[in-house]
Amino acid sequence: MTANYGSEVIVETLQALGIRYAAMNPGASWRGLHSSLVEAGRPELIMTLHENVAVAIAHGYAKATTTEPMAAILHNLVGLQTGTMAMYNAWINQAPMLVMGGSGPADQSRRRPWIDWIHSVRPQSLAVREVVKWDDEPVAAEGIPGSLLRAYKTALAAPQGPTYVNFDALLQEEALEGRSVTIPDGPDLPSDITAPRADLERMAELLASAERPVILADHVGRSREGFDALRRLAETLWAPVVDCGMRHNFPTGHPLDQALRRGAVLAEADVVLALDLRDLEWGLSRTDHEGHGSEPFIAPGTKVVGMSLTDLMNTGFLNREALVPVEMMLTADTRVALPELADLVAAHAPDVDGRRDWVESHRLAHVERMAALRAAGDGETEVTPPRLLADLWAAVSAGGDWLVAYAGTAPGGQTFTHLRSAFELQDFNCNLGPSGGAGLGYGLGAAIGAALAHRDDDTLVVSLQADGDAMYTPQALWTAAHHQIPLLVVVLNNRSYGQDRMHQTIVTRARGSDLSKVPIGIDIDGPQIDFAGLARAQGVDAFGPVEDPAELPGVLARAAATVREQRRPVLVDVVLPPPEF
């Protein structure tokens, strides 16, 4: 190898691992690495103005590519602490990435007064150890390649997630003086995690003999193998599928799609197959916001089976979700185990004729609900979410390939509902889902990461950006403009924190207080935020605020055409009425 400094060993290892991009915010603690990355030219540096943006970009990139992580570089302790929320999102959402940092100097005799002391801790990784899969801090140049290789492999091993490697400032700037450091050719990825065949066979027998099976799916769509196997299994069983929304798991418009009628189909199920649900109680219940609890959808005696990797994500940091009685729950990767289960069920040749009428009745009810949702914006003098999504679909679908990078914080929320009613979500990975951890500030960065993954093709990447989430990291728009990331951002500007408006309404109503005071401390007005002006100030083309429904189709069409034809970011600020509960 040709490395002369420790930082050059880092760069050459990243190149050997195939890392193409590194999102970053500059800092003195990694100045040696920064210099080497600039000199090498690859990985390409994606400059951000906030560490949470850097991590969110890596998050969105990983979800868009599904197989390729990128790096995020955070300055010292302060940058690491700033990026922690985004790392938590990635950990919950099983998004692989390689997070790197600088620290020190560890040699106290070479620290600058004040600043190096208040920014140097040992070990620095304690700040994030509970929200990464693995962390390390090599102390010699010879240990750098092995550390980065292990971090890369661990990030990609199921269940996937972020890893963190920290480099002392002096190690980065250390001259090797003829020492030879071996760089690995590339990683051998870990073995697949699947269930014993006997357990899969038992599950297949139970599903094949069920009278009214229902399938719940949440993270299955993180792999093409899982996505395809789910559809094949559902069609073999002729079983309704509820897409819970953390990833895109099942096509809209399919006769077995029941994503918007979870309670109705679960109430009549005799067997439920739960696939990749982190919180099984959430999937099987109606959340009781008023009483801080839940009410089960399923009837007593309903058998619940499933598979997930949730048990492998427990570090003790979080309380585990509530235990739900199950017939069997396998610790297995749906990417590997679900295709095998689909084969086993098919071998049983289940008799589905007896439930075709039952499925058809639910299909018709689902079609009616979808039609009602689409029609909800007709004749309104304000832009409503159904009208916005319908007009956006017309603009997005007119010109070629597209991808929804972000559509709200919560799985199964209002934006998810209107998205599934308006968009034809047919293909694998066409909707990347929410943040995972529901931490605000995810949307803009993640959408930029997804658009970065498609910067060199013709895919139109779209973000349905909540206004409250946008204001946590508005500086992400500068990164989109600086790197000419082709991205259409549509701000759903209801000028309020919608979830908090719901909770304040619940408490105010329960206490018999004045409902007119609910917006205090909740609504984002007085002054109202000019998102179009905010975008233009950072070099992003922008339209709006759009308040007239008649103007919306033309504005969205022009914005989408600009992104497609000129391959640069555009923002549309769409004003919606405040949410009512």
TIBA-203393 format. One record per residue (C-alpha): residue in one letter; x, y, z. Coordinates in nm, 4 decimals, decimal comma. Each point is the difference from the previous one (the first is absolute). Layout:
! residues N
residuo X Y Z
A X Y Z .
...
END
This chain:
! residues 581
residuo X Y Z
M 0,0000 0,0000 0,0000 .
T 0,1038 0,3630 -0,0437 .
A -0,1322 0,1608 0,3193 .
N 0,2334 0,2427 0,1735 .
Y -0,2288 0,0971 0,2906 .
G -0,2540 -0,1707 0,2199 .
S -0,2786 0,1958 -0,1677 .
E 0,1066 -0,1350 -0,3386 .
V -0,0362 -0,3537 0,1367 .
I -0,3599 0,0880 0,0920 .
V -0,0690 0,1331 -0,3499 .
E 0,1537 -0,2966 -0,1794 .
T -0,1994 -0,2391 0,2181 .
L -0,3227 0,1856 -0,0758 .
Q 0,0812 -0,0255 -0,3692 .
A 0,0648 -0,3751 0,0327 .
L -0,3388 -0,0381 0,1707 .
G -0,1713 0,1764 -0,2894 .
I -0,1206 0,3006 0,2025 .
R -0,0968 0,2605 -0,2613 .
Y -0,1198 0,2893 0,2161 .
A 0,0736 0,1479 0,3403 .
A -0,2417 0,2590 0,1410 .
M 0,1714 0,2379 0,2379 .
N 0,0184 0,3251 0,1899 .
P 0,3595 0,1259 0,0432 .
G 0,1859 0,0000 0,3299 .
A 0,3551 0,0198 0,1322 .
S -0,0094 -0,3493 0,1504 .
W 0,0050 -0,1623 -0,3427 .
R 0,2006 0,2554 -0,1955 .
G 0,2551 -0,2645 -0,0990 .
L -0,2684 -0,2258 -0,1446 .
H -0,1687 0,2989 -0,1656 .
S 0,3227 0,0921 -0,1772 .
S 0,0558 -0,3552 -0,1218 .
L -0,3573 -0,0330 -0,1293 .
V 0,0315 0,3263 -0,1935 .
E 0,3304 -0,1102 -0,1529 .
A -0,1320 -0,3463 -0,0933 .
G -0,3298 0,1226 -0,1461 .
R -0,1856 -0,3111 0,1088 .
P -0,2044 -0,0715 0,1973 .
E -0,1680 0,3207 -0,1153 .
L -0,0614 0,2438 0,2848 .
I -0,3626 0,1094 0,0384 .
M 0,0147 0,3175 0,2051 .
T -0,2750 0,0721 0,2525 .
L -0,0593 0,2774 0,2508 .
H -0,1222 -0,2266 0,2788 .
E 0,1066 -0,3445 0,1200 .
N -0,3582 -0,1300 0,0171 .
V -0,0277 0,0788 -0,3701 .
A 0,3194 -0,1925 -0,0736 .
V -0,1277 -0,3129 0,1763 .
A -0,3494 0,0322 -0,1515 .
I 0,1536 0,0187 -0,3487 .
A 0,1814 -0,3277 0,0661 .
H -0,3289 -0,1431 0,1330 .
G -0,1993 0,0915 -0,3105 .
Y 0,2796 -0,1168 -0,2286 .
A 0,0127 -0,3420 0,1654 .
K -0,3762 -0,0456 -0,0351 .
A 0,0021 0,1089 -0,3645 .
T 0,2831 -0,2324 -0,1008 .
T -0,1018 -0,2818 0,2433 .
T 0,3457 -0,1602 -0,0310 .
E 0,2557 0,2831 0,0148 .
P 0,0858 0,2019 0,3105 .
M 0,1713 0,3379 -0,0029 .
A 0,2020 0,1809 0,2624 .
A -0,0805 0,2924 0,2271 .
I 0,2797 0,1896 0,1780 .
L -0,0699 0,1843 0,3262 .
H 0,2330 0,2447 0,1766 .
N 0,1196 -0,1032 0,3416 .
L -0,2334 -0,0335 0,2976 .
V -0,2194 0,2993 -0,0877 .
G -0,0691 -0,1136 -0,3554 .
L -0,0677 -0,3523 0,1207 .
Q -0,2499 0,1263 0,2559 .
T -0,1707 0,2146 -0,2630 .
G -0,0330 -0,2978 -0,2334 .
T -0,1312 -0,2390 0,2649 .
M -0,3710 0,0480 -0,0799 .
A 0,0600 -0,0938 -0,3619 .
M 0,2075 -0,3012 0,1035 .
Y -0,2841 -0,1116 0,2255 .
N -0,2403 0,0182 -0,2952 .
A 0,2357 -0,2130 -0,2087 .
W 0,0429 -0,2564 0,2772 .
I -0,3753 -0,0440 0,0460 .
N -0,0537 -0,0037 -0,3782 .
Q 0,2706 -0,2623 -0,0665 .
A 0,1874 0,2299 -0,2395 .
P 0,3661 -0,0938 -0,0550 .
M 0,2620 0,2752 -0,0010 .
L 0,3587 0,0577 0,1022 .
V 0,0231 0,2949 0,2397 .
M 0,3518 0,1310 0,0638 .
G 0,1339 0,2632 0,2340 .
G 0,3123 0,1740 0,1202 .
S 0,1092 0,0652 0,3564 .
G 0,2791 0,1059 0,2259 .
P 0,2885 0,0198 -0,0070 .
A 0,0063 -0,2801 0,2545 .
D 0,3588 0,1005 0,0813 .
Q -0,0703 0,2676 0,2604 .
S 0,3372 0,1633 -0,0518 .
R -0,1011 0,0977 -0,3531 .
R -0,3429 0,1455 0,0706 .
R -0,0795 0,3624 -0,0705 .
P -0,1174 0,1868 0,3096 .
W -0,3730 -0,0014 0,0749 .
I -0,1557 -0,1287 -0,3245 .
D 0,1787 -0,3366 -0,0217 .
W -0,0725 -0,0663 0,3674 .
I -0,3739 0,0665 -0,0045 .
H -0,0405 -0,2006 -0,3230 .
S 0,2076 -0,3041 0,0991 .
V -0,1696 -0,2876 0,1798 .
R 0,0865 -0,3640 0,0390 .
P -0,1362 -0,1948 -0,1643 .
Q -0,1848 0,2402 -0,2262 .
S -0,2287 -0,2757 -0,1267 .
L -0,1794 -0,0081 0,3376 .
A -0,2124 0,2873 -0,1323 .
V -0,1596 -0,2327 -0,2575 .
R 0,0863 -0,3542 0,1048 .
E -0,3628 -0,0925 0,0648 .
V -0,1170 0,1068 -0,3482 .
V 0,2689 -0,1609 -0,2148 .
K 0,0653 -0,3652 -0,0694 .
W 0,3733 0,0209 0,0670 .
D 0,2660 0,2611 0,0706 .
D 0,3784 0,0161 0,0033 .
E 0,2963 0,2361 0,0341 .
P 0,3202 -0,1382 -0,1551 .
V 0,3209 0,1219 0,1644 .
A 0,2438 -0,0711 -0,2836 .
A -0,0080 0,0338 -0,3778 .
E 0,0383 -0,3748 -0,0349 .
G -0,3342 -0,0472 0,1760 .
I -0,1970 0,2390 -0,2205 .
P -0,0831 -0,2370 -0,2903 .
G -0,1244 -0,2788 0,2258 .
S -0,2100 0,2384 0,2056 .
L -0,1698 0,1534 -0,3049 .
L -0,0502 -0,3407 -0,1585 .
R -0,1716 -0,1332 0,3113 .
A -0,2133 0,3140 0,0261 .
Y -0,1080 -0,0397 -0,3629 .
K -0,0851 -0,3691 0,0375 .
T -0,1858 0,0554 0,3261 .
A -0,2056 0,2837 -0,1473 .
L -0,1136 -0,2249 -0,2866 .
A -0,0634 -0,3104 0,2115 .
A -0,3664 -0,0599 0,0783 .
P -0,1528 0,1761 0,1822 .
Q 0,1788 0,2870 -0,1684 .
G 0,0871 0,3288 0,1655 .
P 0,2622 0,2696 0,0602 .
T 0,3496 -0,0668 0,1305 .
Y 0,2501 0,2539 0,1324 .
V 0,3789 0,0214 -0,0283 .
N 0,1930 0,2835 0,1624 .
F 0,3509 0,1153 -0,0958 .
D 0,2281 0,2000 0,2260 .
A 0,1166 0,3229 -0,1638 .
L 0,3668 -0,0939 0,0428 .
L -0,0547 -0,3437 -0,1521 .
Q -0,1476 0,1662 -0,3073 .
E 0,2955 0,2360 -0,0378 .
E 0,2682 -0,2537 0,0929 .
A 0,2669 -0,0553 -0,2709 .
L 0,0450 -0,3708 -0,0724 .
E 0,3717 0,0405 -0,0846 .
G 0,0296 -0,3128 -0,2090 .
R -0,2305 -0,2216 0,2045 .
S -0,2143 -0,2284 -0,2143 .
V -0,3734 -0,0346 0,0675 .
T -0,2025 -0,2672 -0,1779 .
I -0,3330 0,1067 -0,1453 .
P -0,2648 -0,2764 -0,0363 .
D -0,1281 -0,0784 -0,3488 .
G -0,3633 0,0095 0,1106 .
P -0,2366 -0,1409 0,2576 .
D -0,1444 -0,3476 0,0292 .
L -0,3505 0,0690 0,1220 .
P -0,1480 -0,1980 0,2908 .
S -0,2131 -0,3083 -0,0437 .
D -0,3772 0,0266 -0,0335 .
I -0,2234 -0,0298 0,3039 .
T -0,2877 -0,2393 -0,0549 .
A -0,2192 -0,2384 0,1959 .
P 0,0266 -0,3783 0,0245 .
R -0,1872 -0,1673 -0,2825 .
A -0,2123 -0,1944 0,2478 .
D -0,1294 0,3266 0,1483 .
L -0,0749 0,1420 -0,3444 .
E -0,1804 -0,3208 -0,0913 .
R -0,2139 0,0202 0,3129 .
M -0,0863 0,3627 -0,0788 .
A -0,0840 -0,0929 -0,3596 .
E -0,2367 -0,2753 0,1144 .
L -0,1795 0,2385 0,2352 .
L -0,0402 0,2646 -0,2723 .
A -0,1102 -0,2494 -0,2644 .
S -0,2719 -0,1382 0,2290 .
A -0,1293 0,3406 0,1125 .
E -0,3487 0,1072 -0,1027 .
R 0,0576 0,3748 0,0060 .
P 0,3709 0,0834 0,0149 .
V 0,1147 0,3644 0,0020 .
I 0,3568 0,1259 -0,0541 .
L 0,1544 0,3038 0,1690 .
A 0,3244 0,1357 -0,1502 .
D 0,2151 0,2895 0,1212 .
H 0,3707 -0,0220 -0,0948 .
V -0,0295 -0,2791 -0,2588 .
G 0,0480 0,2457 -0,2864 .
R 0,3588 0,0750 0,1001 .
S 0,1016 -0,2855 -0,2350 .
R -0,1225 -0,0930 -0,3458 .
E 0,0018 -0,3665 0,0982 .
G -0,2365 0,0673 0,2895 .
F -0,2241 0,2294 -0,2063 .
D -0,0402 -0,2564 -0,2792 .
A -0,0465 -0,2914 0,2388 .
L -0,2722 0,1827 0,1929 .
R -0,2064 0,0489 -0,3137 .
R 0,0509 -0,3630 -0,1039 .
L -0,0976 -0,1275 0,3452 .
A -0,3081 0,2232 0,0178 .
E -0,1195 -0,1158 -0,3424 .
T 0,0606 -0,3647 0,0877 .
L -0,2083 0,0358 0,3167 .
W -0,2313 0,2618 -0,1518 .
A 0,0461 0,1826 0,3299 .
P -0,0578 0,3732 0,0557 .
V 0,3179 0,1986 0,0634 .
V 0,0291 0,3030 0,2275 .
D 0,3005 0,2137 -0,0886 .
C 0,0848 0,1672 0,3320 .
G 0,2138 0,2616 -0,1711 .
M 0,3536 -0,0010 0,1373 .
R 0,1135 -0,0987 -0,3511 .
H -0,1976 -0,0624 -0,3195 .
N -0,1051 -0,3617 0,0410 .
F -0,2964 -0,0658 -0,2298 .
P -0,1399 0,1523 -0,3210 .
T -0,2934 0,2373 0,0140 .
G -0,2911 -0,1063 -0,2182 .
H 0,0749 -0,3688 0,0477 .
P -0,3191 -0,1931 0,0809 .
L 0,1570 -0,1113 0,3290 .
D 0,1073 0,3485 0,1104 .
Q -0,1664 0,0911 0,3314 .
A 0,2494 0,2564 0,1292 .
L -0,2724 0,2504 0,0862 .
R -0,2367 -0,2497 0,1683 .
R 0,2250 -0,1736 0,2496 .
G -0,2580 -0,0241 0,2791 .
A -0,2752 -0,1356 -0,2238 .
V 0,1960 -0,2936 -0,1399 .
L 0,1780 -0,0834 0,3249 .
A -0,3322 -0,0205 0,1830 .
E -0,0988 -0,2961 -0,2198 .
A 0,3374 -0,1770 -0,0184 .
D 0,0611 -0,3417 0,1502 .
V 0,3752 0,0081 -0,0708 .
V 0,2184 0,3114 -0,0256 .
L 0,3469 -0,0105 -0,1554 .
A 0,2067 0,2958 0,1305 .
L 0,3091 0,0747 -0,2085 .
D 0,2758 0,2348 0,1157 .
L -0,2077 0,1854 0,2579 .
R 0,2066 0,1669 0,2674 .
D -0,3068 0,0539 0,2196 .
L -0,2450 -0,2866 -0,0368 .
E -0,2552 0,1548 0,2355 .
W -0,0128 0,3115 -0,2209 .
G -0,0659 -0,2139 -0,3057 .
L -0,2822 -0,1947 0,1630 .
S -0,1717 0,2855 0,1846 .
R -0,1696 0,3352 -0,0208 .
T 0,2050 0,2566 0,1880 .
D -0,1932 0,1675 0,2796 .
H 0,1466 0,3500 0,0172 .
E -0,2529 0,1120 0,2589 .
G 0,0634 -0,2805 0,2465 .
H 0,3697 -0,0626 -0,0695 .
G -0,0535 -0,3553 -0,1171 .
S -0,1419 -0,2130 -0,2775 .
E -0,2953 -0,2151 -0,0951 .
P 0,0635 -0,3242 -0,1899 .
F -0,1408 -0,0427 -0,3482 .
I 0,0229 -0,3791 0,0077 .
A -0,2552 -0,2260 0,1625 .
P 0,0873 -0,2274 0,2926 .
G 0,1465 -0,3238 -0,1264 .
T 0,1531 0,1470 -0,3147 .
K 0,3361 -0,1609 -0,0610 .
V 0,2937 0,2331 -0,0615 .
V 0,3183 -0,1173 -0,1694 .
G 0,2828 0,1913 -0,1605 .
M 0,3645 0,0751 -0,0529 .
S 0,2260 0,2989 0,0605 .
L 0,3467 0,0981 0,1172 .
T -0,1244 0,2189 0,2840 .
D 0,1437 -0,2252 0,2694 .
L 0,3490 0,0608 -0,1393 .
M -0,0325 0,3790 0,0361 .
N -0,0383 0,0079 0,3772 .
T 0,2937 0,1739 0,1709 .
G -0,1762 0,0737 0,3275 .
F -0,0171 0,3694 -0,0873 .
L -0,3727 -0,0010 -0,0783 .
N -0,2773 -0,1781 0,1817 .
R -0,1161 -0,2790 -0,2275 .
E -0,3475 0,0201 -0,1484 .
A -0,2866 -0,1737 0,1771 .
L -0,0067 -0,3785 -0,0163 .
V -0,2866 -0,1390 -0,2080 .
P -0,1043 -0,3668 0,0256 .
V 0,1031 -0,1766 -0,3208 .
E -0,0173 -0,3500 -0,1395 .
M 0,3538 0,0337 -0,1358 .
M 0,2348 0,2912 -0,0758 .
L 0,3155 -0,0817 -0,1924 .
T 0,3224 0,1974 0,0159 .
A 0,0709 0,0119 -0,3716 .
D 0,0759 0,2414 -0,2828 .
T -0,3036 0,0246 -0,2286 .
R 0,2372 0,0534 -0,2918 .
V 0,1075 -0,3635 0,0421 .
A -0,2739 -0,1781 0,1918 .
L -0,3099 0,1442 -0,1674 .
P 0,0748 -0,1409 -0,3476 .
E 0,0482 -0,3426 0,1593 .
L -0,3255 0,0331 0,1917 .
A -0,1801 0,0964 -0,3208 .
D 0,1355 -0,3144 -0,1684 .
L -0,1111 -0,2197 0,2896 .
V -0,3508 0,1463 0,0045 .
A -0,0300 -0,0516 -0,3753 .
A 0,1000 -0,3627 0,0426 .
H -0,3024 -0,0475 0,2274 .
A -0,2283 0,1262 -0,2817 .
P -0,2390 0,1783 0,2380 .
D -0,3674 0,0038 -0,0934 .
V -0,0909 0,3677 -0,0395 .
D -0,3387 -0,0308 -0,1690 .
G -0,1861 0,0190 0,3292 .
R 0,1282 0,3457 0,0806 .
R -0,0163 0,1694 -0,3403 .
D -0,3363 0,1579 0,0807 .
W 0,1351 0,1200 0,3351 .
V 0,3057 0,1550 -0,1642 .
E -0,2122 0,1528 -0,2755 .
S -0,2286 0,1699 0,2522 .
H 0,3011 0,1576 0,1688 .
R 0,1469 0,0976 -0,3365 .
L -0,3164 0,1874 -0,0927 .
A -0,0056 0,1743 0,3379 .
H 0,3631 0,1026 -0,0480 .
V -0,0730 0,1338 -0,3489 .
E -0,2899 0,2041 0,1386 .
R 0,2203 0,1487 0,2708 .
M 0,2722 0,0862 -0,2500 .
A -0,2540 0,1711 -0,2253 .
A -0,1415 0,1964 0,2930 .
L 0,3477 0,1162 0,0989 .
R 0,0807 0,1111 -0,3531 .
A -0,3274 0,1922 -0,0258 .
A 0,0416 0,1723 0,3366 .
G 0,1712 0,3032 -0,1539 .
D -0,2532 0,0613 -0,2779 .
G -0,1717 0,3356 0,0143 .
E 0,2094 0,1314 0,2887 .
T 0,1102 0,3637 -0,0056 .
E 0,3180 -0,0911 0,1897 .
V 0,2701 -0,2446 -0,1021 .
T -0,0690 -0,3197 0,1931 .
P 0,2339 -0,2994 0,0339 .
P -0,2103 -0,2177 -0,2386 .
R 0,0014 0,2740 -0,2645 .
L 0,3728 0,0603 0,0409 .
L 0,0874 -0,3686 -0,0319 .
A -0,2246 -0,0469 -0,3039 .
D 0,1516 0,2984 -0,1809 .
L 0,3518 -0,1030 0,1005 .
W -0,0587 -0,3502 -0,1360 .
A -0,1073 0,1487 -0,3333 .
A 0,3194 0,2066 -0,0151 .
V 0,2335 -0,2776 0,1155 .
S -0,1387 -0,2826 -0,2140 .
A -0,0029 0,1996 -0,3232 .
G 0,3717 -0,0039 -0,0695 .
G 0,1620 -0,3350 0,0810 .
D 0,1529 -0,1783 0,2972 .
W -0,0551 0,1411 0,3483 .
L 0,0648 -0,0738 0,3669 .
V -0,1621 0,1302 0,3191 .
A 0,2888 0,0571 0,2396 .
Y -0,1997 0,1266 0,2964 .
A -0,3682 0,0360 0,0820 .
G -0,0421 0,0871 0,3650 .
T 0,1420 -0,1038 0,3337 .
A -0,2450 -0,2661 0,1153 .
P -0,0745 -0,3360 -0,1666 .
G -0,3681 -0,0313 -0,0785 .
G -0,0581 0,3734 0,0491 .
Q -0,2105 0,2403 -0,2017 .
T 0,2612 0,0591 -0,2705 .
F 0,0515 -0,3761 -0,0381 .
T -0,3761 -0,0451 -0,0416 .
H -0,0377 0,2679 -0,2664 .
L 0,3173 -0,1120 -0,1770 .
R -0,1313 -0,3552 -0,0373 .
S -0,3376 0,1261 -0,1202 .
A 0,1455 0,2331 -0,2658 .
F 0,3289 -0,1546 -0,1174 .
E 0,0367 -0,3300 -0,1837 .
L 0,2611 -0,1516 0,2272 .
Q 0,0700 -0,3152 -0,1959 .
D 0,3737 -0,0567 -0,0163 .
F 0,2580 -0,1088 0,2518 .
N 0,1468 0,2885 0,2023 .
C -0,2104 0,2694 -0,1683 .
N -0,0814 0,1478 0,3436 .
L 0,2795 0,0031 0,2585 .
G -0,2205 0,0538 0,3045 .
P 0,0521 0,2105 0,3149 .
S 0,3003 0,0527 0,2246 .
G -0,0433 -0,2954 0,2334 .
G 0,0649 0,1855 0,3232 .
A -0,2500 0,2807 -0,0696 .
G 0,2697 0,2557 0,0774 .
L -0,0618 0,3331 -0,1713 .
G 0,2502 0,1366 -0,2509 .
Y 0,0216 -0,3195 -0,2050 .
G -0,1974 0,0827 -0,3144 .
L 0,2113 0,2489 -0,1950 .
G 0,3297 -0,1775 0,0605 .
A -0,1379 -0,3446 -0,0754 .
A -0,1604 0,1249 -0,3217 .
I 0,3316 0,1519 -0,1079 .
G 0,1688 -0,3337 0,0687 .
A -0,2566 -0,1867 -0,2087 .
A 0,0353 0,2546 -0,2804 .
L 0,3796 -0,0306 0,0211 .
A -0,0392 -0,3710 -0,0674 .
H -0,1938 0,0921 -0,3160 .
R 0,2033 0,3049 -0,1009 .
D 0,1277 -0,1687 -0,3146 .
D -0,3273 -0,1480 -0,1272 .
D -0,3411 0,1338 -0,1005 .
T -0,1925 -0,0834 0,3170 .
L -0,2044 0,2872 0,1427 .
V 0,0492 -0,0124 0,3774 .
V -0,2847 0,1613 0,1961 .
S -0,0214 0,1005 0,3653 .
L -0,3338 0,0732 0,1676 .
Q 0,1560 0,2191 0,2628 .
A -0,1814 0,0885 0,3213 .
D 0,0549 0,3632 0,0957 .
G 0,0893 -0,0661 0,3638 .
D 0,2551 -0,2650 -0,0935 .
A 0,1498 0,2319 -0,2637 .
M 0,0749 0,2722 0,2535 .
Y 0,2255 -0,2307 0,2016 .
T 0,2497 -0,0183 -0,2876 .
P -0,0921 0,2679 -0,2583 .
Q 0,3675 0,0452 -0,0867 .
A -0,0147 -0,3331 -0,1816 .
L -0,1371 0,1958 -0,2970 .
W 0,3406 0,1646 -0,0400 .
T 0,1598 -0,3418 -0,0420 .
A -0,2523 -0,0896 -0,2705 .
A 0,0798 0,3213 -0,1874 .
H 0,3767 -0,0192 0,0540 .
H 0,0266 -0,3518 -0,1410 .
Q -0,2794 0,0467 -0,2582 .
I -0,2038 -0,2899 0,1352 .
P -0,3094 -0,0569 -0,2195 .
L -0,2829 -0,0063 0,2540 .
L -0,3604 0,1190 0,0177 .
V -0,0917 0,1135 0,3524 .
V -0,3701 0,0638 0,0607 .
V -0,0544 0,1641 0,3382 .
L -0,3252 -0,1072 0,1653 .
N -0,0357 0,3301 0,1779 .
N -0,2913 -0,0226 0,2437 .
R 0,1811 0,2472 0,2252 .
S -0,0326 -0,2254 0,3005 .
Y 0,1500 -0,2962 0,1819 .
G -0,2825 -0,2350 -0,0932 .
Q 0,0676 -0,2849 0,2425 .
D 0,0315 0,2427 0,2897 .
R -0,3214 0,1742 -0,1042 .
M -0,1721 -0,3371 0,0302 .
H 0,1387 -0,0643 0,3476 .
Q -0,0779 0,3497 0,1256 .
T -0,3547 -0,0355 -0,1329 .
I -0,0394 -0,3305 0,1878 .
V 0,1185 0,1460 0,3310 .
T -0,1920 0,3253 -0,0388 .
R -0,3242 -0,1791 -0,0832 .
A 0,0433 -0,2500 0,2862 .
R 0,0508 0,2824 0,2482 .
G -0,2907 0,2062 -0,1326 .
S 0,2319 0,2889 -0,0796 .
D -0,0189 0,2597 -0,2761 .
L 0,0663 -0,1709 -0,3368 .
S 0,0818 0,3354 -0,1588 .
K 0,3256 -0,0047 0,1985 .
V 0,1225 -0,3266 -0,1566 .
P 0,2144 0,1769 -0,2656 .
I 0,2051 0,1867 0,2632 .
G 0,3528 -0,1370 -0,0122 .
I -0,1014 -0,2346 -0,2843 .
D -0,0741 0,2009 -0,3149 .
I 0,2891 0,1401 -0,2014 .
D -0,1296 0,3443 -0,0879 .
G 0,0407 0,3628 0,0995 .
P 0,2252 0,0215 -0,1977 .
Q -0,0737 -0,2618 -0,2617 .
I 0,3095 -0,1635 -0,1458 .
D 0,0774 0,0776 -0,3646 .
F 0,1405 -0,3359 -0,1095 .
A 0,0350 0,1121 -0,3609 .
G 0,2000 0,3026 0,1143 .
L 0,2079 -0,2205 0,2296 .
A 0,0794 -0,2284 -0,2947 .
R 0,0889 0,2850 -0,2374 .
A 0,2329 0,1502 0,2610 .
Q 0,2017 -0,3241 -0,0189 .
G 0,0040 -0,0302 -0,3779 .
V -0,2977 -0,2335 -0,0486 .
D -0,2670 0,0898 -0,2573 .
A -0,3358 0,0347 0,1729 .
F -0,3708 0,0553 -0,0583 .
G -0,2571 0,1230 0,2470 .
P -0,1510 0,0305 0,2421 .
V -0,2792 -0,1651 -0,2018 .
E -0,3429 0,0431 0,1610 .
D -0,2380 -0,0152 -0,2999 .
P -0,0921 -0,3573 -0,1042 .
A -0,0421 0,1198 -0,3594 .
E 0,3673 0,1015 -0,0175 .
L 0,1358 -0,3217 0,1440 .
P 0,0039 -0,2326 -0,3075 .
G 0,1904 0,2484 -0,2147 .
V 0,2532 0,0840 0,2717 .
L 0,0726 -0,3655 0,0775 .
A 0,0333 -0,0838 -0,3705 .
R 0,2521 0,2818 -0,0535 .
A 0,1953 -0,0951 0,3099 .
A 0,0201 -0,3690 -0,0962 .
A 0,1041 0,0892 -0,3554 .
T 0,2763 0,2275 0,1304 .
V 0,1468 -0,2767 0,2155 .
R -0,0214 -0,2554 -0,2812 .
E 0,1375 0,2217 -0,2756 .
Q 0,2535 0,2140 0,1829 .
R 0,1033 -0,2562 0,2664 .
R -0,0047 0,2421 0,2930 .
P -0,2025 0,0407 0,3206 .
V -0,3380 0,1751 0,0094 .
L -0,2276 0,0724 0,2975 .
V -0,3757 0,0602 -0,0069 .
D -0,1586 0,1519 0,3117 .
V -0,3632 -0,1175 0,0197 .
V -0,2195 0,1494 0,2711 .
L -0,2468 -0,2451 0,1567 .
P -0,2713 0,0646 0,2589 .
P 0,1040 -0,0704 0,3597 .
P -0,0857 -0,3538 0,1132 .
E -0,3244 -0,0589 0,1870 .
F -0,0611 -0,2712 0,2580 .
END
